[in-house]
């Protein structure tokens, strides 16, 4: 179980950090941090919709990794 603990702890912290960053990059009703990097300056072009869709997918993937690693760590430390 020790090797699993050493694998899951960094994965837990990295997925939590990445999920935080990707959530902050989303543009909300107004504009998120993505506008600071030029995300909303283009306007209604189809390229920004593709970027938002990919950002959604990456955020969901990091959230799933975060939840799974949390459940595994609960099982290990219980």
PyMOL commands that set and color helices and strands:
alter all, ss='L'
color gray80, all
select helices_A, chain A and resi 2-25+33-37+46-77
alter helices_A, ss='H'
color red, helices_A
deselect
rebuild
show_as cartoon
